[in-house]
Amino acid sequence: MNLLNPITEPLPLAQTGILPPARSSRLKTAGTRPRRISLALQGGGAFGAFTWGVLDRFLEEDVSFDVVSGASAGAMNAVLLASGLAQGGAAEARATLERFWRKVSEVGSHSRFLTSNPILTRVTSHLSPYQFNPFDLSPLRDILTTEVDIEAVCRRAPVRLLLGATRVRDGALRLFRNKELTYDVVLASACLPQLHQAVLIDGEPHWDGGYAANPPLMPLVTATRASDLVVVQIIPTNDADLPTTSGAIDKRVNQITFSNSLQRDLEALSMMAQLCREGDMQGSSLGRKLQRLKLHHLIAEDHVDGLSGLSFMNTDWGHLQHLRDQGRSAAEAWLARQAKH
């Protein structure tokens, strides 16, 4: 069964309860380095710079992308990748990603200056974005419209996108494909309601896609035609310390909230794999796809020391560069492993 493969060390999926310990749940390694892959990009604020590094390293290789799904920062990285590829190939995609993250850091430096005022911080913590930002000013929108050619993404990007946003009225996941994409859709996918007003799409308010699916994995499994699917997980799931302060509790709650959907999807795929092994789904089209699909898992906390203690709001350029470099190292290790078999 070629479904799930731990490709970073250590990645004991069977031991964590995500996968059953059956030997057949582990990947039979691909014979050659994959040239066509699909990607599931998890969101997590500034931790998305790790994903930037992964993409940056992949773009140096002869790797093409079939489908890329993403939520929040994952959606941002996905649309930056698609826009760059549509406008100038791999080199432009790498440049687009770097310009975006550099500008995010520059904007963040102004925010850090404002939030260093304890009185201002205390006041704004009790206000909603409808109160402290009534005109819904968004530096992120300005960066996005400068760096992304949304028409190019819709019409000629060589990669299919699946971007998720959460519909506020019922909490449902809404998926958007290339031809449906607008700047509002991308911003909705990254709309944290504590910081930004809800984004209207077709008259419906939407929040961060990470609440419903972070990233959208099951739709990606259905859509992909590539045999290799790489999940880039950036939110830490493990924290041995019990949070006891208000800030630490909020941080841990956010980590759990934004990582649970991925854990559920991985468990569902594991159950499907078992059904395939037992023959109940073997003859179905999905069963046949699962038998040939190889799911790889790049986990940021395996590469970034102390990730669970870091803030996903920290956009200091040195911090972003460190995350990028660790993402590049993780991708390099994966590529090297694929080349050995």
The 8 nearest C-alpha neighbors of each residue, nearest first, counted from 0:
[[1, 290, 23, 2, 24, 26, 25, 27],
 [2, 0, 26, 293, 291, 290, 292, 27],
 [3, 1, 293, 292, 294, 0, 26, 289],
 [4, 2, 294, 26, 25, 293, 295, 24],
 [3, 5, 26, 295, 25, 294, 6, 293],
 [6, 4, 10, 7, 296, 295, 3, 12],
 [7, 5, 4, 295, 296, 333, 8, 10],
 [6, 8, 10, 9, 5, 297, 333, 296],
 [9, 7, 10, 6, 301, 5, 11, 302],
 [8, 10, 7, 11, 301, 5, 6, 12],
 [9, 11, 8, 5, 12, 7, 6, 301],
 [12, 10, 14, 13, 9, 15, 5, 8],
 [13, 11, 15, 14, 10, 18, 17, 16],
 [12, 14, 18, 20, 19, 11, 15, 16],
 [13, 15, 11, 12, 16, 20, 18, 17],
 [16, 14, 12, 17, 13, 11, 18, 19],
 [15, 17, 18, 14, 13, 19, 12, 20],
 [18, 16, 266, 15, 12, 13, 265, 19],
 [17, 19, 13, 16, 12, 269, 20, 266],
 [20, 18, 13, 21, 16, 17, 24, 269],
 [19, 21, 13, 22, 18, 14, 24, 16],
 [22, 20, 23, 19, 24, 25, 13, 18],
 [23, 21, 24, 25, 20, 19, 26, 0],
 [22, 24, 25, 21, 0, 26, 1, 276],
 [25, 23, 22, 21, 0, 3, 26, 2],
 [26, 24, 4, 23, 3, 22, 27, 2],
 [27, 25, 4, 1, 3, 28, 2, 293],
 [26, 28, 1, 29, 25, 0, 4, 293],
 [27, 29, 26, 30, 340, 337, 4, 1],
 [28, 30, 31, 27, 340, 337, 32, 33],
 [29, 31, 340, 28, 32, 337, 338, 339],
 [32, 30, 29, 340, 338, 33, 337, 339],
 [31, 33, 337, 338, 34, 334, 30, 29],
 [34, 32, 35, 31, 36, 227, 62, 337],
 [33, 35, 62, 63, 61, 32, 36, 64],
 [36, 34, 63, 64, 33, 62, 225, 65],
 [35, 37, 227, 64, 225, 228, 65, 63],
 [36, 38, 228, 66, 65, 64, 67, 229],
 [37, 39, 67, 229, 228, 230, 40, 68],
 [38, 40, 230, 68, 67, 69, 214, 231],
 [41, 39, 73, 69, 231, 214, 68, 38],
 [40, 42, 214, 73, 213, 232, 69, 231],
 [43, 41, 72, 73, 71, 70, 213, 44],
 [42, 44, 46, 47, 234, 72, 311, 233],
 [45, 43, 311, 46, 72, 47, 312, 42],
 [44, 46, 311, 47, 312, 314, 48, 313],
 [45, 47, 48, 44, 43, 311, 49, 233],
 [48, 46, 45, 50, 49, 72, 44, 43],
 [47, 49, 51, 323, 46, 50, 322, 319],
 [50, 48, 326, 323, 322, 52, 47, 51],
 [51, 49, 53, 47, 52, 48, 326, 54],
 [50, 52, 48, 54, 49, 53, 323, 55],
 [53, 51, 323, 326, 327, 55, 49, 50],
 [54, 52, 326, 327, 50, 330, 56, 55],
 [55, 53, 57, 51, 56, 52, 58, 50],
 [54, 56, 52, 58, 53, 57, 93, 51],
 [57, 55, 327, 59, 58, 53, 54, 330],
 [56, 58, 54, 59, 60, 55, 53, 62],
 [57, 59, 55, 60, 56, 89, 54, 62],
 [60, 58, 56, 57, 55, 61, 89, 62],
 [61, 59, 58, 57, 62, 56, 34, 63],
 [60, 62, 34, 63, 59, 58, 57, 35],
 [63, 61, 34, 60, 35, 57, 64, 58],
 [64, 62, 35, 34, 36, 65, 61, 158],
 [63, 65, 36, 35, 37, 158, 66, 62],
 [64, 66, 37, 158, 36, 159, 225, 35],
 [67, 65, 159, 37, 160, 158, 223, 64],
 [68, 66, 38, 160, 37, 39, 161, 159],
 [69, 67, 161, 39, 162, 160, 215, 40],
 [68, 70, 74, 73, 40, 214, 162, 39],
 [69, 71, 74, 73, 208, 163, 42, 214],
 [189, 70, 72, 42, 188, 74, 73, 208],
 [73, 71, 42, 75, 74, 47, 44, 43],
 [72, 74, 69, 42, 40, 70, 41, 76],
 [75, 73, 69, 70, 77, 71, 72, 76],
 [76, 74, 72, 73, 78, 77, 79, 71],
 [75, 77, 79, 73, 74, 78, 80, 72],
 [76, 78, 74, 80, 75, 79, 73, 81],
 [77, 79, 81, 80, 75, 76, 82, 74],
 [80, 78, 76, 82, 77, 81, 96, 83],
 [79, 81, 77, 92, 83, 78, 82, 76],
 [80, 82, 78, 84, 79, 83, 156, 152],
 [83, 81, 85, 79, 152, 84, 80, 147],
 [92, 82, 84, 91, 86, 80, 85, 81],
 [83, 85, 88, 81, 92, 82, 86, 87],
 [86, 84, 156, 82, 83, 155, 87, 151],
 [87, 85, 83, 84, 82, 88, 91, 151],
 [86, 88, 91, 84, 83, 85, 90, 89],
 [89, 87, 84, 91, 90, 92, 83, 85],
 [88, 90, 92, 58, 91, 84, 93, 87],
 [91, 89, 93, 92, 88, 94, 87, 58],
 [90, 92, 87, 83, 94, 93, 89, 88],
 [83, 93, 91, 89, 95, 80, 84, 94],
 [92, 94, 90, 96, 91, 95, 55, 89],
 [93, 95, 91, 97, 92, 96, 98, 90],
 [96, 94, 92, 98, 97, 93, 83, 91],
 [95, 97, 99, 93, 94, 98, 79, 92],
 [96, 98, 94, 100, 99, 95, 101, 93],
 [99, 97, 101, 95, 96, 100, 94, 102],
 [100, 98, 102, 96, 97, 101, 95, 103],
 [99, 101, 103, 97, 102, 98, 104, 96],
 [100, 102, 104, 98, 103, 99, 97, 105],
 [103, 101, 105, 99, 104, 100, 98, 106],
 [104, 102, 100, 106, 101, 105, 107, 99],
 [105, 103, 107, 314, 101, 102, 106, 316],
 [104, 106, 102, 108, 107, 103, 101, 109],
 [107, 105, 103, 108, 104, 109, 102, 110],
 [106, 108, 104, 110, 109, 105, 314, 103],
 [107, 109, 111, 105, 106, 110, 104, 112],
 [110, 108, 112, 107, 111, 106, 113, 105],
 [111, 109, 107, 113, 112, 108, 114, 106],
 [110, 112, 114, 108, 113, 109, 115, 107],
 [111, 113, 109, 110, 115, 114, 108, 116],
 [114, 112, 110, 111, 115, 116, 109, 119],
 [115, 113, 111, 116, 120, 112, 110, 119],
 [114, 116, 112, 113, 111, 117, 120, 119],
 [115, 117, 114, 119, 118, 113, 120, 112],
 [118, 116, 120, 119, 115, 121, 114, 122],
 [117, 119, 121, 120, 116, 122, 123, 114],
 [120, 118, 122, 116, 121, 117, 123, 114],
 [119, 121, 117, 123, 118, 114, 122, 124],
 [122, 120, 118, 124, 119, 123, 117, 125],
 [121, 123, 119, 120, 124, 125, 118, 126],
 [124, 122, 126, 125, 120, 121, 119, 131],
 [123, 125, 121, 122, 126, 120, 127, 119],
 [126, 124, 123, 122, 127, 121, 120, 131],
 [127, 125, 123, 124, 130, 131, 128, 122],
 [126, 128, 129, 130, 193, 131, 125, 194],
 [129, 127, 132, 131, 130, 195, 194, 196],
 [128, 130, 133, 127, 132, 131, 196, 135],
 [129, 131, 128, 127, 133, 132, 126, 123],
 [130, 132, 128, 129, 133, 126, 127, 123],
 [133, 131, 128, 135, 134, 129, 130, 136],
 [134, 132, 129, 135, 130, 131, 128, 136],
 [133, 135, 132, 136, 129, 131, 137, 130],
 [136, 134, 132, 133, 137, 196, 195, 129],
 [135, 137, 134, 132, 138, 133, 140, 195],
 [136, 138, 139, 140, 135, 141, 195, 142],
 [139, 137, 141, 140, 142, 136, 106, 103],
 [140, 138, 142, 137, 141, 143, 103, 186],
 [141, 139, 143, 137, 138, 142, 144, 186],
 [140, 142, 138, 139, 144, 143, 145, 137],
 [143, 141, 139, 145, 140, 144, 146, 138],
 [142, 144, 140, 146, 145, 141, 147, 139],
 [143, 145, 141, 147, 142, 146, 140, 182],
 [146, 144, 142, 143, 147, 141, 148, 140],
 [145, 147, 143, 144, 142, 95, 99, 148],
 [148, 146, 144, 143, 82, 149, 145, 79],
 [149, 147, 151, 150, 82, 152, 146, 144],
 [148, 150, 152, 151, 147, 153, 181, 182],
 [151, 149, 153, 152, 148, 154, 155, 181],
 [150, 152, 154, 148, 149, 155, 153, 85],
 [153, 151, 156, 149, 82, 150, 154, 81],
 [154, 152, 178, 177, 150, 151, 149, 155],
 [153, 155, 151, 152, 150, 156, 178, 177],
 [154, 156, 151, 85, 152, 157, 153, 150],
 [155, 157, 85, 152, 158, 81, 151, 154],
 [158, 156, 155, 85, 84, 159, 81, 64],
 [159, 157, 65, 156, 64, 66, 81, 160],
 [158, 160, 66, 65, 67, 177, 157, 161],
 [159, 161, 67, 176, 177, 66, 68, 162],
 [162, 160, 68, 176, 175, 174, 67, 69],
 [163, 161, 69, 175, 174, 68, 74, 70],
 [162, 164, 174, 208, 70, 173, 188, 172],
 [208, 163, 165, 188, 173, 207, 172, 187],
 [166, 164, 208, 172, 206, 205, 171, 170],
 [167, 165, 205, 170, 171, 168, 169, 204],
 [166, 168, 205, 170, 169, 204, 165, 206],
 [167, 169, 166, 170, 204, 171, 203, 205],
 [170, 168, 171, 167, 166, 165, 172, 205],
 [171, 169, 166, 167, 165, 168, 172, 211],
 [172, 170, 166, 169, 165, 173, 211, 167],
 [173, 171, 165, 211, 164, 163, 166, 174],
 [174, 172, 164, 163, 165, 171, 175, 166],
 [173, 175, 163, 162, 161, 172, 164, 176],
 [176, 174, 162, 161, 179, 180, 163, 173],
 [175, 177, 161, 179, 160, 178, 180, 162],
 [176, 178, 153, 180, 179, 160, 152, 159],
 [177, 179, 153, 180, 176, 154, 152, 175],
 [180, 178, 176, 177, 175, 181, 153, 184],
 [181, 179, 177, 178, 184, 175, 176, 153],
 [182, 180, 184, 183, 149, 185, 179, 150],
 [181, 183, 185, 184, 186, 180, 149, 144],
 [182, 184, 186, 181, 185, 187, 198, 200],
 [185, 183, 187, 181, 182, 186, 180, 188],
 [184, 186, 188, 182, 187, 183, 74, 181],
 [185, 187, 183, 189, 188, 184, 190, 182],
 [188, 186, 190, 184, 198, 189, 185, 206],
 [187, 189, 164, 207, 208, 71, 185, 186],
 [71, 190, 188, 207, 186, 187, 191, 72],
 [191, 189, 207, 206, 187, 188, 195, 192],
 [190, 192, 207, 193, 194, 195, 206, 189],
 [193, 191, 195, 194, 190, 196, 206, 197],
 [192, 194, 191, 195, 127, 128, 196, 190],
 [195, 193, 192, 128, 191, 196, 127, 190],
 [196, 194, 192, 128, 191, 190, 193, 197],
 [195, 197, 128, 192, 129, 198, 135, 194],
 [196, 198, 204, 205, 206, 195, 199, 192],
 [199, 197, 187, 205, 204, 196, 200, 183],
 [198, 200, 204, 203, 202, 205, 201, 197],
 [199, 201, 203, 202, 204, 198, 184, 183],
 [202, 200, 203, 199, 204, 198, 205, 184],
 [201, 203, 200, 199, 204, 198, 205, 166],
 [202, 204, 199, 200, 201, 205, 166, 167],
 [205, 203, 199, 198, 197, 167, 166, 200],
 [206, 204, 166, 198, 167, 165, 197, 187],
 [207, 205, 190, 165, 187, 197, 164, 191],
 [206, 208, 190, 188, 189, 209, 191, 164],
 [164, 209, 207, 188, 165, 163, 70, 210],
 [208, 210, 213, 212, 207, 211, 70, 257],
 [209, 211, 208, 212, 207, 257, 165, 213],
 [212, 210, 172, 209, 208, 165, 171, 170],
 [213, 211, 215, 214, 209, 260, 210, 208],
 [214, 212, 209, 41, 70, 215, 261, 260],
 [213, 215, 41, 212, 69, 70, 216, 40],
 [216, 214, 212, 213, 68, 217, 218, 69],
 [217, 215, 219, 218, 214, 220, 39, 264],
 [216, 218, 220, 219, 215, 221, 264, 268],
 [219, 217, 221, 220, 216, 222, 215, 161],
 [220, 218, 222, 216, 217, 221, 223, 68],
 [221, 219, 217, 218, 222, 223, 216, 228],
 [220, 222, 218, 219, 223, 217, 285, 288],
 [223, 221, 219, 220, 218, 224, 66, 217],
 [224, 222, 225, 220, 219, 66, 221, 37],
 [223, 225, 226, 222, 65, 66, 37, 221],
 [226, 224, 36, 223, 227, 35, 37, 65],
 [225, 227, 292, 293, 291, 224, 228, 36],
 [228, 226, 293, 36, 225, 294, 292, 37],
 [227, 229, 37, 294, 38, 36, 295, 293],
 [228, 230, 295, 38, 296, 294, 39, 37],
 [231, 229, 39, 296, 38, 297, 295, 232],
 [232, 230, 297, 40, 41, 298, 39, 296],
 [233, 231, 298, 41, 234, 297, 299, 230],
 [232, 234, 299, 46, 298, 41, 235, 43],
 [235, 233, 43, 232, 254, 236, 258, 299],
 [236, 234, 307, 300, 237, 233, 306, 254],
 [235, 237, 234, 254, 238, 255, 258, 307],
 [236, 238, 235, 239, 307, 300, 254, 240],
 [239, 237, 240, 307, 236, 241, 235, 251],
 [238, 240, 237, 241, 242, 307, 236, 308],
 [241, 239, 238, 242, 243, 237, 308, 247],
 [240, 242, 243, 239, 238, 248, 247, 251],
 [243, 241, 247, 248, 244, 240, 251, 245],
 [242, 244, 241, 248, 247, 245, 246, 240],
 [245, 243, 247, 246, 242, 248, 249, 241],
 [244, 246, 248, 247, 249, 243, 242, 250],
 [247, 245, 249, 248, 244, 250, 242, 243],
 [246, 248, 250, 242, 244, 249, 245, 251],
 [247, 249, 242, 245, 251, 250, 246, 244],
 [250, 248, 252, 246, 247, 251, 245, 253],
 [249, 251, 247, 253, 248, 252, 246, 254],
 [250, 252, 254, 248, 253, 249, 247, 255],
 [253, 251, 249, 255, 254, 250, 256, 248],
 [254, 252, 256, 250, 251, 255, 257, 249],
 [255, 253, 251, 252, 257, 256, 258, 250],
 [254, 256, 252, 258, 253, 257, 259, 251],
 [257, 255, 253, 254, 258, 259, 252, 210],
 [256, 258, 254, 255, 209, 259, 253, 210],
 [259, 257, 255, 261, 260, 256, 254, 234],
 [260, 258, 262, 261, 256, 255, 257, 263],
 [259, 261, 263, 262, 212, 258, 213, 264],
 [260, 262, 264, 263, 259, 258, 213, 265],
 [261, 263, 259, 265, 260, 264, 266, 258],
 [264, 262, 266, 260, 261, 265, 267, 259],
 [265, 263, 267, 261, 266, 262, 268, 260],
 [264, 266, 268, 262, 267, 263, 261, 269],
 [265, 267, 269, 263, 264, 268, 17, 262],
 [268, 266, 264, 270, 269, 265, 263, 271],
 [269, 267, 271, 265, 270, 266, 272, 264],
 [268, 270, 266, 272, 267, 271, 18, 265],
 [271, 269, 273, 267, 272, 268, 266, 274],
 [272, 270, 268, 274, 273, 269, 275, 267],
 [273, 271, 269, 275, 270, 274, 268, 276],
 [272, 274, 276, 270, 275, 271, 277, 269],
 [275, 273, 271, 277, 279, 272, 276, 280],
 [274, 276, 281, 280, 272, 278, 273, 277],
 [277, 275, 273, 274, 278, 272, 281, 0],
 [276, 278, 274, 275, 279, 273, 281, 280],
 [277, 279, 281, 275, 276, 280, 274, 282],
 [278, 280, 274, 277, 281, 275, 282, 276],
 [281, 279, 275, 286, 283, 278, 282, 274],
 [280, 282, 275, 278, 286, 283, 279, 287],
 [281, 283, 280, 286, 287, 284, 278, 279],
 [282, 284, 286, 285, 280, 281, 287, 288],
 [283, 285, 287, 286, 288, 282, 281, 280],
 [286, 284, 288, 283, 287, 289, 221, 280],
 [285, 287, 281, 283, 280, 289, 288, 284],
 [286, 288, 290, 284, 285, 289, 281, 283],
 [289, 287, 285, 286, 290, 291, 292, 284],
 [290, 288, 292, 286, 291, 287, 2, 285],
 [289, 291, 287, 288, 0, 1, 292, 286],
 [290, 292, 288, 289, 1, 226, 293, 287],
 [293, 291, 226, 289, 2, 1, 290, 288],
 [292, 294, 2, 227, 1, 3, 226, 228],
 [293, 295, 3, 228, 2, 4, 229, 227],
 [296, 294, 229, 4, 228, 230, 5, 6],
 [295, 297, 230, 229, 5, 298, 231, 6],
 [298, 296, 231, 230, 232, 7, 299, 295],
 [299, 297, 232, 301, 300, 231, 233, 296],
 [298, 300, 233, 301, 302, 303, 232, 297],
 [299, 301, 303, 302, 298, 306, 235, 304],
 [302, 300, 299, 298, 303, 9, 8, 304],
 [301, 303, 300, 299, 325, 304, 329, 298],
 [304, 302, 300, 306, 299, 301, 305, 325],
 [305, 303, 306, 302, 300, 301, 307, 299],
 [304, 306, 307, 308, 303, 309, 300, 238],
 [307, 305, 309, 308, 304, 303, 300, 235],
 [306, 308, 235, 305, 309, 238, 237, 300],
 [309, 307, 306, 305, 310, 238, 250, 247],
 [310, 308, 306, 307, 311, 305, 313, 312],
 [309, 311, 312, 313, 308, 45, 307, 250],
 [310, 312, 45, 44, 313, 46, 43, 309],
 [313, 311, 310, 45, 314, 44, 46, 107],
 [314, 312, 310, 311, 315, 45, 318, 107],
 [315, 313, 104, 107, 45, 316, 312, 319],
 [314, 316, 318, 317, 104, 313, 319, 108],
 [317, 315, 319, 318, 104, 320, 314, 101],
 [316, 318, 320, 319, 315, 321, 314, 322],
 [317, 319, 321, 315, 316, 320, 322, 314],
 [320, 318, 316, 322, 321, 317, 48, 323],
 [321, 319, 323, 317, 322, 318, 324, 316],
 [320, 322, 318, 324, 319, 323, 317, 325],
 [321, 323, 49, 319, 325, 320, 324, 48],
 [324, 322, 52, 49, 320, 326, 48, 321],
 [323, 325, 327, 321, 326, 322, 52, 320],
 [326, 324, 328, 322, 327, 323, 302, 329],
 [327, 325, 52, 49, 53, 323, 329, 324],
 [326, 328, 52, 53, 324, 330, 56, 325],
 [327, 329, 331, 325, 326, 330, 332, 324],
 [330, 328, 326, 332, 331, 327, 325, 333],
 [331, 329, 333, 327, 53, 332, 328, 334],
 [330, 332, 328, 334, 333, 329, 327, 335],
 [333, 331, 335, 329, 330, 334, 336, 328],
 [334, 332, 330, 336, 331, 335, 337, 6],
 [335, 333, 331, 337, 336, 332, 330, 338],
 [336, 334, 338, 332, 333, 337, 331, 339],
 [335, 337, 333, 339, 334, 338, 332, 340],
 [336, 338, 32, 334, 335, 339, 340, 31],
 [337, 339, 32, 335, 336, 340, 31, 334],
 [340, 338, 336, 337, 335, 31, 32, 30],
 [339, 30, 338, 337, 31, 29, 28, 336]]
